Amino acid sequence: MSTIFSKIVEGELAADIVYRDDRVTAFRDINPAAPTHILIVPNREIPTVNDLADEDEALAGHMLLVARDLAKSEGIAESGYRLIINCNRDGNQEVFHLHLHLLGGRPLGGMVKRT
Ligand code: 5GP
């Protein structure tokens, strides 16, 4: 079973794609939590951070550099932004295809609610 994000990567499901290359695809979140809310996903299906192999080090670094470049092109590099990767239950991960959230365009408040 391929994930929703694999369907987007493969062009089977529509999305507002803002960047793609041979390793990653970036598209706007369907339910944005901030004026800029982009998801950067590996083209290859990797369920969670736990499933990254040591050989994926360059891919993981590439995701971060794509986020850096998108923050600049979105005009939020100087005002600031947040990068988030949720993992499994306590991380509230909903889609089990690794993705890096790029959020910005408004003050985002404290990092995690202290309950
Ligand atoms: P997670 O909680 O797994 O870290 O985040 C999943 C994100 O994917 C959510 O912010 C959700 O709004 C987004 N999302 C879920 N389904 C779709 C979809 O079909 N298209 C797009 N563009 N985003 C989606």
Backbone and ligand atoms as CSV (ligand in chain L), in Angstrom:
chain,resi,resn,atom,element,x,y,z
A,1,MET,N,N,0.855,-1.199,0.000
A,1,MET,CA,C,0.000,0.000,0.000
A,1,MET,C,C,0.888,1.245,0.000
A,2,SER,N,N,0.695,2.080,-1.000
A,2,SER,CA,C,1.506,3.296,-0.989
A,2,SER,C,C,0.761,4.396,-0.218
A,3,THR,N,N,1.527,5.291,0.348
A,3,THR,CA,C,0.949,6.341,1.188
A,3,THR,C,C,0.360,7.460,0.317
A,4,ILE,N,N,-0.435,8.301,0.966
A,4,ILE,CA,C,-0.968,9.498,0.289
A,4,ILE,C,C,0.188,10.297,-0.314
A,5,PHE,N,N,1.278,10.389,0.427
A,5,PHE,CA,C,2.392,11.218,-0.051
A,5,PHE,C,C,3.099,10.560,-1.230
A,6,SER,N,N,3.139,9.226,-1.273
A,6,SER,CA,C,3.704,8.562,-2.454
A,6,SER,C,C,2.844,8.855,-3.674
A,7,LYS,N,N,1.546,8.886,-3.475
A,7,LYS,CA,C,0.636,9.196,-4.595
A,7,LYS,C,C,0.887,10.612,-5.110
A,8,ILE,N,N,1.181,11.542,-4.189
A,8,ILE,CA,C,1.506,12.917,-4.597
A,8,ILE,C,C,2.837,12.927,-5.351
A,9,VAL,N,N,3.830,12.216,-4.804
A,9,VAL,CA,C,5.154,12.152,-5.453
A,9,VAL,C,C,5.014,11.581,-6.868
A,10,GLU,N,N,4.165,10.577,-7.002
A,10,GLU,CA,C,4.020,9.904,-8.305
A,10,GLU,C,C,3.021,10.600,-9.230
A,11,GLY,N,N,2.417,11.701,-8.755
A,11,GLY,CA,C,1.502,12.467,-9.599
A,11,GLY,C,C,0.115,11.867,-9.703
A,12,GLU,N,N,-0.188,10.893,-8.853
A,12,GLU,CA,C,-1.520,10.257,-8.883
A,12,GLU,C,C,-2.537,11.046,-8.070
A,13,LEU,N,N,-2.030,11.903,-7.185
A,13,LEU,CA,C,-2.905,12.725,-6.333
A,13,LEU,C,C,-2.425,14.168,-6.460
A,14,ALA,N,N,-3.375,15.086,-6.639
A,14,ALA,CA,C,-3.018,16.495,-6.845
A,14,ALA,C,C,-2.480,17.130,-5.565
A,15,ALA,N,N,-1.538,17.999,-5.729
A,15,ALA,CA,C,-1.012,18.785,-4.604
A,15,ALA,C,C,-0.361,20.026,-5.180
A,16,ASP,N,N,-0.218,21.038,-4.339
A,16,ASP,CA,C,0.438,22.280,-4.751
A,16,ASP,C,C,1.945,22.087,-4.522
A,17,ILE,N,N,2.588,21.528,-5.530
A,17,ILE,CA,C,4.017,21.187,-5.419
A,17,ILE,C,C,4.862,22.444,-5.635
A,18,VAL,N,N,5.751,22.709,-4.696
A,18,VAL,CA,C,6.582,23.918,-4.778
A,18,VAL,C,C,8.031,23.584,-5.137
A,19,TYR,N,N,8.416,22.330,-5.012
A,19,TYR,CA,C,9.785,21.938,-5.350
A,19,TYR,C,C,9.822,20.427,-5.533
A,20,ARG,N,N,10.642,19.987,-6.489
A,20,ARG,CA,C,10.904,18.548,-6.593
A,20,ARG,C,C,12.254,18.315,-7.245
A,21,ASP,N,N,12.895,17.243,-6.830
A,21,ASP,CA,C,14.102,16.788,-7.505
A,21,ASP,C,C,14.118,15.267,-7.441
A,22,ASP,N,N,15.252,14.663,-7.701
A,22,ASP,CA,C,15.277,13.196,-7.772
A,22,ASP,C,C,15.194,12.534,-6.404
A,23,ARG,N,N,15.302,13.323,-5.328
A,23,ARG,CA,C,15.292,12.726,-3.982
A,23,ARG,C,C,14.100,13.136,-3.122
A,24,VAL,N,N,13.617,14.368,-3.311
A,24,VAL,CA,C,12.530,14.870,-2.462
A,24,VAL,C,C,11.478,15.617,-3.272
A,25,THR,N,N,10.286,15.712,-2.688
A,25,THR,CA,C,9.208,16.535,-3.239
A,25,THR,C,C,8.670,17.386,-2.092
A,26,ALA,N,N,8.368,18.646,-2.390
A,26,ALA,CA,C,7.822,19.554,-1.372
A,26,ALA,C,C,6.512,20.126,-1.890
A,27,PHE,N,N,5.506,20.108,-1.030
A,27,PHE,CA,C,4.178,20.600,-1.429
A,27,PHE,C,C,3.491,21.229,-0.231
A,28,ARG,N,N,2.503,22.091,-0.520
A,28,ARG,CA,C,1.809,22.800,0.554
A,28,ARG,C,C,0.861,21.853,1.294
A,29,ASP,N,N,0.851,21.997,2.620
A,29,ASP,CA,C,-0.041,21.190,3.449
A,29,ASP,C,C,-1.495,21.525,3.111
A,30,ILE,N,N,-2.329,20.510,3.034
A,30,ILE,CA,C,-3.740,20.684,2.665
A,30,ILE,C,C,-4.516,21.435,3.753
A,31,ASN,N,N,-4.024,21.384,4.968
A,31,ASN,CA,C,-4.695,22.017,6.110
A,31,ASN,C,C,-3.657,22.853,6.875
A,32,PRO,N,N,-3.261,23.985,6.274
A,32,PRO,CA,C,-2.099,24.713,6.809
A,32,PRO,C,C,-2.313,25.271,8.208
A,33,ALA,N,N,-1.258,25.167,9.018
A,33,ALA,CA,C,-1.290,25.687,10.384
A,33,ALA,C,C,-0.635,27.057,10.471
A,34,ALA,N,N,-0.131,27.555,9.360
A,34,ALA,CA,C,0.528,28.866,9.315
A,34,ALA,C,C,0.491,29.334,7.865
A,35,PRO,N,N,0.725,30.641,7.623
A,35,PRO,CA,C,0.681,31.128,6.238
A,35,PRO,C,C,1.582,30.332,5.293
A,36,THR,N,N,2.770,29.972,5.759
A,36,THR,CA,C,3.591,29.014,5.008
A,36,THR,C,C,3.569,27.691,5.765
A,37,HIS,N,N,3.108,26.656,5.109
A,37,HIS,CA,C,3.134,25.308,5.691
A,37,HIS,C,C,3.396,24.341,4.544
A,38,ILE,N,N,4.654,23.958,4.457
A,38,ILE,CA,C,5.109,23.094,3.361
A,38,ILE,C,C,5.609,21.782,3.960
A,39,LEU,N,N,5.340,20.694,3.258
A,39,LEU,CA,C,5.833,19.373,3.658
A,39,LEU,C,C,6.914,18.949,2.680
A,40,ILE,N,N,8.057,18.564,3.212
A,40,ILE,CA,C,9.170,18.092,2.383
A,40,ILE,C,C,9.292,16.598,2.627
A,41,VAL,N,N,9.100,15.814,1.576
A,41,VAL,CA,C,9.060,14.356,1.749
A,41,VAL,C,C,10.093,13.684,0.846
A,42,PRO,N,N,10.700,12.602,1.317
A,42,PRO,CA,C,11.558,11.830,0.422
A,42,PRO,C,C,10.697,11.177,-0.655
A,43,ASN,N,N,11.190,11.103,-1.874
A,43,ASN,CA,C,10.412,10.448,-2.932
A,43,ASN,C,C,10.233,8.959,-2.630
A,44,ARG,N,N,11.226,8.386,-1.979
A,44,ARG,CA,C,11.161,6.980,-1.571
A,44,ARG,C,C,10.398,6.899,-0.249
A,45,GLU,N,N,9.540,5.909,-0.144
A,45,GLU,CA,C,8.705,5.796,1.050
A,45,GLU,C,C,9.527,5.309,2.244
A,46,ILE,N,N,9.664,6.173,3.230
A,46,ILE,CA,C,10.324,5.828,4.503
A,46,ILE,C,C,9.287,6.184,5.559
A,47,PRO,N,N,8.794,5.225,6.351
A,47,PRO,CA,C,7.656,5.531,7.233
A,47,PRO,C,C,7.932,6.599,8.289
A,48,THR,N,N,9.015,6.438,9.051
A,48,THR,CA,C,9.273,7.361,10.161
A,48,THR,C,C,10.775,7.636,10.250
A,49,VAL,N,N,11.142,8.570,11.112
A,49,VAL,CA,C,12.566,8.821,11.370
A,49,VAL,C,C,13.250,7.535,11.831
A,50,ASN,N,N,12.511,6.703,12.580
A,50,ASN,CA,C,13.087,5.440,13.068
A,50,ASN,C,C,13.559,4.539,11.933
A,51,ASP,N,N,12.973,4.721,10.762
A,51,ASP,CA,C,13.283,3.850,9.630
A,51,ASP,C,C,14.396,4.390,8.736
A,52,LEU,N,N,14.950,5.542,9.092
A,52,LEU,CA,C,16.093,6.060,8.330
A,52,LEU,C,C,17.293,5.138,8.551
A,53,ALA,N,N,17.963,4.783,7.474
A,53,ALA,CA,C,19.187,3.977,7.574
A,53,ALA,C,C,20.383,4.916,7.627
A,54,ASP,N,N,21.497,4.401,8.108
A,54,ASP,CA,C,22.713,5.215,8.118
A,54,ASP,C,C,23.023,5.734,6.714
A,55,GLU,N,N,22.679,4.945,5.714
A,55,GLU,CA,C,22.941,5.335,4.318
A,55,GLU,C,C,22.056,6.499,3.881
A,56,ASP,N,N,21.041,6.815,4.660
A,56,ASP,CA,C,20.129,7.922,4.326
A,56,ASP,C,C,20.627,9.265,4.867
A,57,GLU,N,N,21.832,9.288,5.399
A,57,GLU,CA,C,22.339,10.519,6.007
A,57,GLU,C,C,22.295,11.698,5.025
A,58,ALA,N,N,22.722,11.462,3.795
A,58,ALA,CA,C,22.746,12.549,2.799
A,58,ALA,C,C,21.317,12.987,2.465
A,59,LEU,N,N,20.406,12.037,2.381
A,59,LEU,CA,C,19.001,12.365,2.099
A,59,LEU,C,C,18.422,13.228,3.223
A,60,ALA,N,N,18.686,12.832,4.460
A,60,ALA,CA,C,18.164,13.587,5.605
A,60,ALA,C,C,18.732,15.009,5.596
A,61,GLY,N,N,20.007,15.141,5.291
A,61,GLY,CA,C,20.615,16.464,5.209
A,61,GLY,C,C,20.040,17.267,4.055
A,62,HIS,N,N,19.759,16.596,2.967
A,62,HIS,CA,C,19.183,17.262,1.790
A,62,HIS,C,C,17.812,17.845,2.127
A,63,MET,N,N,17.016,17.106,2.889
A,63,MET,CA,C,15.697,17.610,3.282
A,63,MET,C,C,15.841,18.938,4.032
A,64,LEU,N,N,16.845,19.010,4.887
A,64,LEU,CA,C,17.066,20.234,5.665
A,64,LEU,C,C,17.484,21.393,4.753
A,65,LEU,N,N,18.336,21.117,3.793
A,65,LEU,CA,C,18.791,22.184,2.895
A,65,LEU,C,C,17.672,22.642,1.963
A,66,VAL,N,N,16.803,21.722,1.564
A,66,VAL,CA,C,15.637,22.121,0.759
A,66,VAL,C,C,14.740,23.028,1.599
A,67,ALA,N,N,14.572,22.691,2.870
A,67,ALA,CA,C,13.769,23.544,3.769
A,67,ALA,C,C,14.397,24.932,3.868
A,68,ARG,N,N,15.698,24.988,4.005
A,68,ARG,CA,C,16.399,26.286,4.062
A,68,ARG,C,C,16.103,27.111,2.818
A,69,ASP,N,N,16.202,26.487,1.654
A,69,ASP,CA,C,15.986,27.217,0.397
A,69,ASP,C,C,14.529,27.640,0.236
A,70,LEU,N,N,13.605,26.785,0.655
A,70,LEU,CA,C,12.183,27.134,0.546
A,70,LEU,C,C,11.829,28.266,1.512
A,71,ALA,N,N,12.438,28.260,2.695
A,71,ALA,CA,C,12.194,29.355,3.639
A,71,ALA,C,C,12.606,30.677,2.991
A,72,LYS,N,N,13.709,30.654,2.274
A,72,LYS,CA,C,14.171,31.874,1.596
A,72,LYS,C,C,13.185,32.270,0.495
A,73,SER,N,N,12.800,31.318,-0.343
A,73,SER,CA,C,11.913,31.666,-1.461
A,73,SER,C,C,10.512,32.037,-0.985
A,74,GLU,N,N,10.118,31.562,0.184
A,74,GLU,CA,C,8.812,31.934,0.760
A,74,GLU,C,C,8.878,33.287,1.463
A,75,GLY,N,N,10.105,33.821,1.627
A,75,GLY,CA,C,10.279,35.129,2.268
A,75,GLY,C,C,10.191,35.086,3.782
A,76,ILE,N,N,10.469,33.922,4.374
A,76,ILE,CA,C,10.350,33.809,5.838
A,76,ILE,C,C,11.696,33.495,6.511
A,77,ALA,N,N,12.763,33.502,5.711
A,77,ALA,CA,C,14.061,33.136,6.283
A,77,ALA,C,C,14.463,34.107,7.398
A,78,GLU,N,N,14.228,35.392,7.186
A,78,GLU,CA,C,14.662,36.370,8.182
A,78,GLU,C,C,13.674,36.487,9.341
A,79,SER,N,N,12.385,36.439,9.047
A,79,SER,CA,C,11.389,36.542,10.132
A,79,SER,C,C,11.423,35.285,10.998
A,80,GLY,N,N,11.741,34.163,10.388
A,80,GLY,CA,C,11.894,32.917,11.145
A,80,GLY,C,C,10.834,31.887,10.819
A,81,TYR,N,N,11.104,30.692,11.240
A,81,TYR,CA,C,10.216,29.573,10.906
A,81,TYR,C,C,10.528,28.400,11.825
A,82,ARG,N,N,9.763,27.357,11.673
A,82,ARG,CA,C,9.973,26.155,12.485
A,82,ARG,C,C,9.967,24.931,11.568
A,83,LEU,N,N,10.863,24.016,11.861
A,83,LEU,CA,C,10.915,22.730,11.153
A,83,LEU,C,C,10.529,21.637,12.140
A,84,ILE,N,N,9.592,20.807,11.731
A,84,ILE,CA,C,9.087,19.761,12.634
A,84,ILE,C,C,9.037,18.426,11.894
A,85,ILE,N,N,9.461,17.384,12.576
A,85,ILE,CA,C,9.191,16.017,12.105
A,85,ILE,C,C,8.509,15.282,13.245
A,86,ASN,N,N,7.286,14.865,13.026
A,86,ASN,CA,C,6.569,14.092,14.026
A,86,ASN,C,C,6.889,12.615,13.850
A,87,CYS,N,N,6.953,11.892,14.954
A,87,CYS,CA,C,7.245,10.449,14.874
A,87,CYS,C,C,6.326,9.650,15.796
A,88,ASN,N,N,5.602,8.738,15.166
A,88,ASN,CA,C,4.772,7.758,15.893
A,88,ASN,C,C,3.736,8.402,16.821
A,89,ARG,N,N,3.253,7.659,17.779
A,89,ARG,CA,C,2.065,8.047,18.547
A,89,ARG,C,C,2.257,9.324,19.357
A,90,ASP,N,N,3.281,9.361,20.171
A,90,ASP,CA,C,3.461,10.537,21.014
A,90,ASP,C,C,3.844,11.776,20.203
A,91,GLY,N,N,4.428,11.565,19.050
A,91,GLY,CA,C,4.747,12.689,18.159
A,91,GLY,C,C,3.553,13.116,17.332
A,92,ASN,N,N,2.439,12.389,17.456
A,92,ASN,CA,C,1.200,12.698,16.732
A,92,ASN,C,C,1.365,12.585,15.216
A,93,GLN,N,N,2.173,11.628,14.771
A,93,GLN,CA,C,2.356,11.431,13.335
A,93,GLN,C,C,1.091,10.827,12.742
A,94,GLU,N,N,0.606,11.432,11.653
A,94,GLU,CA,C,-0.633,10.963,11.014
A,94,GLU,C,C,-0.369,10.242,9.705
A,95,VAL,N,N,0.625,10.703,8.977
A,95,VAL,CA,C,0.944,10.083,7.683
A,95,VAL,C,C,2.301,9.399,7.803
A,96,PHE,N,N,2.303,8.087,7.559
A,96,PHE,CA,C,3.521,7.297,7.791
A,96,PHE,C,C,4.378,7.226,6.539
A,97,HIS,N,N,4.758,8.418,6.143
A,97,HIS,CA,C,5.731,8.644,5.065
A,97,HIS,C,C,6.497,9.867,5.544
A,98,LEU,N,N,7.737,9.645,5.909
A,98,LEU,CA,C,8.561,10.696,6.522
A,98,LEU,C,C,8.333,12.059,5.855
A,99,HIS,N,N,8.156,13.089,6.663
A,99,HIS,CA,C,7.998,14.443,6.112
A,99,HIS,C,C,8.471,15.473,7.117
A,100,LEU,N,N,9.061,16.508,6.569
A,100,LEU,CA,C,9.543,17.638,7.355
A,100,LEU,C,C,8.575,18.790,7.126
A,101,HIS,N,N,7.959,19.279,8.215
A,101,HIS,CA,C,7.068,20.440,8.109
A,101,HIS,C,C,7.919,21.710,8.139
A,102,LEU,N,N,7.650,22.625,7.219
A,102,LEU,CA,C,8.228,23.970,7.239
A,102,LEU,C,C,7.079,24.933,7.505
A,103,LEU,N,N,7.143,25.583,8.670
A,103,LEU,CA,C,6.047,26.454,9.112
A,103,LEU,C,C,6.575,27.854,9.370
A,104,GLY,N,N,5.852,28.855,8.899
A,104,GLY,CA,C,6.259,30.224,9.185
A,104,GLY,C,C,5.257,31.218,8.624
A,105,GLY,N,N,5.621,32.494,8.721
A,105,GLY,CA,C,4.750,33.550,8.217
A,105,GLY,C,C,3.930,34.205,9.305
A,106,ARG,N,N,4.083,33.722,10.539
A,106,ARG,CA,C,3.463,34.350,11.716
A,106,ARG,C,C,4.251,33.875,12.941
A,107,PRO,N,N,4.145,34.616,14.060
A,107,PRO,CA,C,4.802,34.120,15.277
A,107,PRO,C,C,4.180,32.778,15.670
A,108,LEU,N,N,5.015,31.792,15.924
A,108,LEU,CA,C,4.523,30.430,16.146
A,108,LEU,C,C,4.375,30.058,17.619
A,109,GLY,N,N,4.775,30.959,18.507
A,109,GLY,CA,C,4.598,30.677,19.929
A,109,GLY,C,C,5.601,29.671,20.445
A,110,GLY,N,N,5.329,29.206,21.665
A,110,GLY,CA,C,6.242,28.266,22.317
A,110,GLY,C,C,6.322,26.944,21.574
A,111,MET,N,N,7.374,26.220,21.800
A,111,MET,CA,C,7.639,25.029,21.006
A,111,MET,C,C,6.607,23.927,21.251
A,112,VAL,N,N,6.434,23.533,22.487
A,112,VAL,CA,C,5.481,22.474,22.829
A,112,VAL,C,C,4.751,22.923,24.084
A,113,LYS,N,N,3.440,22.721,24.085
A,113,LYS,CA,C,2.635,23.094,25.243
A,113,LYS,C,C,3.083,22.291,26.469
A,114,ARG,N,N,3.329,22.997,27.551
A,114,ARG,CA,C,3.695,22.301,28.802
A,114,ARG,C,C,2.424,21.947,29.542
A,115,THR,N,N,2.106,20.650,29.593
A,115,THR,CA,C,0.833,20.264,30.230
A,115,THR,C,C,1.063,19.741,31.636
L,1,5GP,P1,P,1.841,14.552,10.550
L,1,5GP,O1,O,0.870,14.725,11.669
L,1,5GP,O2,O,1.849,13.149,10.001
L,1,5GP,O3,O,3.223,15.043,10.912
L,1,5GP,O4,O,1.377,15.532,9.405
L,1,5GP,C1,C,0.640,15.143,8.305
L,1,5GP,C2,C,0.260,16.393,7.540
L,1,5GP,O5,O,-0.167,16.014,6.250
L,1,5GP,C3,C,-0.866,17.190,8.177
L,1,5GP,O6,O,-0.419,18.520,8.459
L,1,5GP,C4,C,-1.971,17.154,7.127
L,1,5GP,O7,O,-2.692,18.362,7.045
L,1,5GP,C5,C,-1.207,16.853,5.844
L,1,5GP,N1,N,-1.968,16.130,4.850
L,1,5GP,C6,C,-2.720,15.014,5.050
L,1,5GP,N2,N,-3.252,14.577,3.898
L,1,5GP,C7,C,-2.809,15.433,2.931
L,1,5GP,C8,C,-3.039,15.487,1.515
L,1,5GP,O8,O,-3.732,14.675,0.908
L,1,5GP,N3,N,-2.435,16.515,0.857
L,1,5GP,C9,C,-1.635,17.438,1.486
L,1,5GP,N4,N,-1.097,18.392,0.727
L,1,5GP,N5,N,-1.416,17.402,2.820
L,1,5GP,C10,C,-1.994,16.414,3.529
